[in-house]
Amino acid sequence: MQQTSTPITKDLVLIGGGHSHAIALRMWAMKPLEGVRITLITESSSTPYSGMLPGHIAGFYTHAECHINLRSLAQFAQAQLYIDTVVGLDLVNKQILCAHRPPVSFDVLSIDIGSTPASVNVPGANKYAIAAKPVANLLTQWQQIVEDNEKPLSLGIVGGGAGGVELALAMQGNLQNHVKIHLFHRDAEIMPHYGGWVRRRLQAILRQKGINLHLQETVIEVQPNKISCESGLKVECDRIFWVTQASAPGWIIESGLATDSQGFVQVNDYLQAISHPNIFAAGDIATMINYPRPKAGVFAVRQGKPLFNNLQKTLLAGRLQAYKPQKTYLSLIGTGDGKAIASWGNFGIGASPLLWNWKDKIDRQFMDRFHKLPSMSEPLVEMRCAGCGSKVGSTVLERVLQRLERIENTPDIVIGLDAPDDAAVVKVPEGKLMVHTIDYFPALVNDPFIFGQISANHCLSDIFAMGAIPQSVLAIASIPYATESKVEETLYQLLSGALLILNQAQIPLIGGHTTAGLELGFGLSCNGLASPHNASLLKVQTLMVICENDP
Ligand SMILES: Cc1cc2nc3c(=O)[nH]c(=O)nc-3n(C[C@H](O)[C@H](O)[C@H](O)COP(=O)(O)OP(=O)(O)OC[C@H]3O[C@@H](n4cnc5c(N)ncnc54)[C@H](O)[C@@H]3O)c2cc1C
């Protein structure tokens, strides 16, 4: 969580923990911008490094070795981390719509969500084939296949681009003669974005390894355990993997961002959306209008640094720097057997173990940048007076309360948030005892929405432990110094989390106190009602009597 004495004035939100964002976050940690709050919204707390993914499937790398831990990285960059799936953008109100949380506001936005294999028109593909992305799902399915690997298996792979070819070689390398692999590709040659030498060499290697290469075959239907092609060819396969050409999620085009014909965000040489100057995109999801390139991890990695520079320049109102991706680049492709081939344009050598060792060294060095994050010294913070002047303004609070969904007050609440006063007033019904507790925590996680939920659950637990029924709660929150709109955003996320729990339990929020401080903190004072006969209260009553009688 951002700990700074400078008020937050800008929100930079990154959607997707892809390669470019991982690099940008690491660079941000080394050179943060005062007053900018950075938030990463991504589906999972780890993200795969594409260069080592085929090696993991081949059995050379563990899951941890080829995944970047986004939680540690976010912490290193003092970024908020929201684990959620983005499902839309409201560009008019500059908000990000998520599947499981309230909308998230931004000033500057960057998108690096990768792509998924296109399967649009092929009946049965979505239902019966395993898509190469999301990678987490691919790896879960693959793990099961490896664990159940008792009888010989036939696997179908649809798509003969770099991903499909590497997947075929890696699977073959792992399961060896326990597997028969069928690779389907609609063109006469595999890997359309590579030079002639690589295509021919890999085609020969695939055949040497006994992989059935079905070229000029267009898959038109997938049934359980069967692939049907336009030519009439039908092949029985126990499991089918879908690694076709990359596609973009529908919400990108629906948001109003300018996209290419396939729905990828069109960006200029600054990686800036051509339709919205405060939005950037990198990796597979972006199409550089002046430099079209294949959708490959290598480009996503290289865009990390220019993306970071231009995000900072935008926030500082500086001049953006143009970026021109290389046209020809060195490619090291593993063959699933501890060897690799190297290619540069139309030239290439291998397969050889030396090239694999070289690739392995480069990939491990890259991942070490994320696995061994340097320890940063604590930022210096200057103390502020935290008297009544630190109170968050009433207009901010009012706006937040209006945006929240709260349950109605119960008849016990005489003065609550509907007509707020200096203090809330509640009735204690006749014959009942009132149980009070208070708990308060500094931020436990760098996501205020989740933090609000955790705190609310914890605070209520004391009431339940006393055998009482919660009646009402008061909230106390400390929000990091920021401009009004940024305080509002944090408070909104925090209270949305707390109210999710309180509304489920039908407990009204009746008041509270919100202050600005160095770091996020939140707690609830809870009131509960209990019957005097309740067993767990008897010990308290006894204690009270003892205290009263004790001189
Ligand atoms: C089997 C296979 C092997 C490959 N091998 C190679 C290789 O060896 N070399 C190479 O250069 N390329 C390879 N590729 C291609 C490579 O994986 C992609 O080009 C690369 O991952 C793109 O990187 P990215 O940063 O754009 O996004 P990704 O690496 O895909 O990361 C996107 C991130 O965004 C998150 N995300 C996605 N959608 C949402 C959402 N709606 N809300 C929130 N978060 C979201 C994801 O969880 C993920 O963390 C391979 C692809 C496949 C399928």
The ligand as a Tripos MOL2 file, in Angstrom:
@<TRIPOS>MOLECULE
LIG
   53    58     1     0     0
SMALL
NO_CHARGES

@<TRIPOS>ATOM
      1 C1          1.0450  -22.5830  -25.4750 C.3       1 LIG1
      2 C2          1.6270  -21.2430  -25.7660 C.ar      1 LIG1
      3 C3          3.0020  -21.0930  -25.8180 C.ar      1 LIG1
      4 C4          3.5640  -19.8590  -26.1000 C.ar      1 LIG1
      5 N1          4.9110  -19.7640  -26.1440 N.ar      1 LIG1
      6 C5          5.4800  -18.5780  -26.4230 C.ar      1 LIG1
      7 C6          6.9030  -18.4400  -26.4390 C.ar      1 LIG1
      8 O1          7.6450  -19.4000  -26.2270 O.2       1 LIG1
      9 N2          7.4040  -17.2100  -26.7210 N.ar      1 LIG1
     10 C7          6.6180  -16.1220  -26.9780 C.ar      1 LIG1
     11 O2          7.1230  -15.0160  -27.2190 O.2       1 LIG1
     12 N3          5.2680  -16.2200  -26.9480 N.ar      1 LIG1
     13 C8          4.6760  -17.4130  -26.6940 C.ar      1 LIG1
     14 N4          3.3110  -17.5130  -26.6710 N.ar      1 LIG1
     15 C9          2.4890  -16.3130  -26.8520 C.3       1 LIG1
     16 C10         2.4390  -15.5760  -25.5440 C.3       1 LIG1
     17 O3          1.8610  -16.3800  -24.5450 O.3       1 LIG1
     18 C11         1.6580  -14.2810  -25.6110 C.3       1 LIG1
     19 O4          2.0140  -13.5670  -26.7530 O.3       1 LIG1
     20 C12         1.9960  -13.4490  -24.3770 C.3       1 LIG1
     21 O5          1.6200  -14.1360  -23.2200 O.3       1 LIG1
     22 C13         1.3020  -12.1180  -24.4200 C.3       1 LIG1
     23 O6          1.6530  -11.4020  -23.2840 O.3       1 LIG1
     24 P1          0.7100  -10.2810  -22.7070 P.3       1 LIG1
     25 O7          1.5330   -9.4720  -21.7740 O.co2     1 LIG1
     26 O8          0.0520   -9.5770  -23.8330 O.co2     1 LIG1
     27 O9         -0.4490  -11.0350  -21.9260 O.3       1 LIG1
     28 P2         -0.4720  -12.3330  -21.0140 P.3       1 LIG1
     29 O10         0.8790  -12.8690  -20.7430 O.co2     1 LIG1
     30 O11        -1.4620  -13.2590  -21.6370 O.co2     1 LIG1
     31 O12        -1.0350  -11.7700  -19.6570 O.3       1 LIG1
     32 C14        -2.3410  -11.2600  -19.5450 C.3       1 LIG1
     33 C15        -2.6940  -11.1200  -18.0800 C.3       1 LIG1
     34 O13        -3.9110  -10.4370  -17.9640 O.3       1 LIG1
     35 C16        -4.8140  -11.1520  -17.1330 C.3       1 LIG1
     36 N5         -6.1520  -10.9320  -17.6600 N.ar      1 LIG1
     37 C17        -6.6560  -11.3900  -18.8380 C.ar      1 LIG1
     38 N6         -7.9210  -10.9550  -18.9980 N.ar      1 LIG1
     39 C18        -8.2160  -10.2010  -17.9090 C.ar      1 LIG1
     40 C19        -9.3680   -9.4810  -17.4900 C.ar      1 LIG1
     41 N7        -10.4820   -9.4270  -18.2290 N.pl3     1 LIG1
     42 N8         -9.3410   -8.8500  -16.3030 N.ar      1 LIG1
     43 C20        -8.2330   -8.8850  -15.5400 C.ar      1 LIG1
     44 N9         -7.1080   -9.5440  -15.8880 N.ar      1 LIG1
     45 C21        -7.0950  -10.1880  -17.0570 C.ar      1 LIG1
     46 C22        -4.3710  -12.6080  -17.2260 C.3       1 LIG1
     47 O14        -4.7530  -13.3220  -16.0900 O.3       1 LIG1
     48 C23        -2.8600  -12.4570  -17.3700 C.3       1 LIG1
     49 O15        -2.2330  -12.3620  -16.1190 O.3       1 LIG1
     50 C24         2.7340  -18.7410  -26.3700 C.ar      1 LIG1
     51 C25         1.3540  -18.8820  -26.3030 C.ar      1 LIG1
     52 C26         0.8060  -20.1190  -26.0250 C.ar      1 LIG1
     53 C27        -0.6930  -20.2450  -25.9850 C.3       1 LIG1
@<TRIPOS>BOND
     1     1     2 1
     2     2     3 ar
     3     2    52 ar
     4     3     4 ar
     5     4     5 ar
     6     4    50 ar
     7     5     6 ar
     8     6     7 ar
     9     6    13 1
    10     7     8 2
    11     7     9 ar
    12     9    10 ar
    13    10    11 2
    14    10    12 ar
    15    12    13 ar
    16    13    14 ar
    17    14    15 1
    18    14    50 ar
    19    15    16 1
    20    16    17 1
    21    16    18 1
    22    18    19 1
    23    18    20 1
    24    20    21 1
    25    20    22 1
    26    22    23 1
    27    23    24 1
    28    24    25 2
    29    24    26 1
    30    24    27 1
    31    27    28 1
    32    28    29 2
    33    28    30 1
    34    28    31 1
    35    31    32 1
    36    32    33 1
    37    33    34 1
    38    33    48 1
    39    34    35 1
    40    35    36 1
    41    35    46 1
    42    36    37 ar
    43    36    45 ar
    44    37    38 ar
    45    38    39 ar
    46    39    40 ar
    47    39    45 ar
    48    40    41 1
    49    40    42 ar
    50    42    43 ar
    51    43    44 ar
    52    44    45 ar
    53    46    47 1
    54    46    48 1
    55    48    49 1
    56    50    51 ar
    57    51    52 ar
    58    52    53 1
@<TRIPOS>SUBSTRUCTURE
     1 LIG1         1 GROUP 0 **** ****
